[in-house]
Amino acid sequence: MTAFWRDLVVSAIRNMTATLGAVMPSILAMLTLVALGAVLGWLAAALLTRLAVATISISVAGPGASPRPWPAPGSTDRRPRR
């Protein structure tokens, strides 16, 4: 009776390793694509944020102008900077 259970457990473990051997490459490929998508999404967000900030500062200040023509907060000088 003991040999029967031992053979049953060993065959179940062999079947499990065969199943994992067939499934693991697909899982690793999926995880690689998810990680690559996350990195590319982060890069796209960073580039678009920089582009949006640059576009807003150019449209508010005008091309070639200082991005902030008014005095700094707490400054006693109330004249615009040039």
C-alpha positions as CSV (number, residue, x, y, z in Angstrom):
1,M,0.0,0.0,0.0
2,T,2.9,2.4,0.8
3,A,4.4,1.8,-2.6
4,F,1.1,2.7,-4.3
5,W,0.9,6.1,-2.6
6,R,4.6,6.8,-3.2
7,D,4.1,6.0,-6.9
8,L,1.0,8.2,-7.0
9,V,2.8,11.2,-5.4
10,V,5.9,10.8,-7.6
11,S,3.8,10.6,-10.8
12,A,1.8,13.7,-9.7
13,I,5.1,15.6,-9.1
14,R,6.4,14.5,-12.5
15,N,3.1,15.7,-14.2
16,M,3.4,19.0,-12.4
17,T,7.0,19.6,-13.5
18,A,6.0,18.8,-17.1
19,T,3.1,21.2,-16.9
20,L,5.3,24.0,-15.4
21,G,7.9,23.3,-18.0
22,A,5.3,24.0,-20.7
23,V,3.7,27.1,-19.1
24,M,6.8,28.9,-17.6
25,P,8.1,30.3,-20.9
26,S,4.7,31.9,-21.6
27,I,4.6,33.4,-18.1
28,L,8.1,34.8,-18.4
29,A,7.3,36.3,-21.8
30,M,4.2,37.9,-20.4
31,L,6.1,39.4,-17.4
32,T,8.8,40.7,-19.8
33,L,6.2,42.4,-21.9
34,V,4.5,43.9,-18.9
35,A,7.8,45.2,-17.6
36,L,8.8,46.6,-21.0
37,G,5.4,48.4,-21.2
38,A,5.8,49.9,-17.8
39,V,9.2,51.3,-18.6
40,L,8.1,52.7,-22.0
41,G,5.0,54.2,-20.4
42,W,7.2,55.9,-17.7
43,L,9.5,57.3,-20.4
44,A,6.6,58.6,-22.5
45,A,5.0,60.2,-19.4
46,A,8.3,61.9,-18.5
47,L,8.9,63.2,-22.1
48,L,5.3,64.4,-22.4
49,T,5.5,66.2,-19.1
50,R,8.7,68.0,-20.1
51,L,7.2,68.9,-23.4
52,A,4.0,70.2,-21.8
53,V,6.0,72.3,-19.2
54,A,8.2,73.8,-22.0
55,T,5.2,74.5,-24.1
56,I,3.3,76.2,-21.3
57,S,6.3,78.3,-20.3
58,I,6.9,79.4,-23.9
59,S,3.2,80.3,-24.5
60,V,2.9,82.3,-21.2
61,A,6.2,84.2,-21.4
62,G,6.6,84.3,-25.1
63,P,9.5,82.9,-27.1
64,G,12.9,84.0,-25.7
65,A,11.4,85.7,-22.6
66,S,12.1,84.9,-19.0
67,P,9.7,82.2,-17.8
68,R,8.7,84.4,-14.8
69,P,8.6,88.2,-15.5
70,W,7.2,89.1,-12.1
71,P,9.2,89.5,-8.9
72,A,9.8,86.6,-6.5
73,P,7.3,86.1,-3.6
74,G,8.4,88.1,-0.6
75,S,10.4,90.5,-2.7
76,T,10.1,94.2,-2.0
77,D,10.6,95.1,-5.6
78,R,7.2,95.3,-7.3
79,R,8.5,96.2,-10.8
80,P,8.5,93.4,-13.4
81,R,11.8,92.0,-14.3
82,R,13.1,92.5,-17.9
